[in-house]
Amino acid sequence: MSKEVTNGQILQAITELSKELGDVKQELGDVKQEVREVKQEVKDVKQEVKKNADKIDKLDAKVTVLSEGLLDTQAEVKILKNAK
């Protein structure tokens, strides 16, 4: 028993596949846009992290300078106390 496929059925199948392909292309386009947006967000976050790291490095240097100055002052006070 042979089942014949008509030209109309072939056309219908091609039309459905074409629509599905169009839908997939649209979804892919949406995904690509989302990926671009996420990449930009990641880039922005990296820049913010870099800025914060620079601020932390500067603050660390300031704390180090202040600590060294405080140690010098404490040493001088100790010397003066011992001289009494």
Protein Blocks (a to p, Z undefined) as FASTA:
>chain_A
ZZdddfklmmmmmmmmmmmmmmmmmmmmmmmmmmmmmmmmmmmmmmmmmmmmmmmmmmmm
mmmmmmmmmmmmmmmmmmmmmmZZ
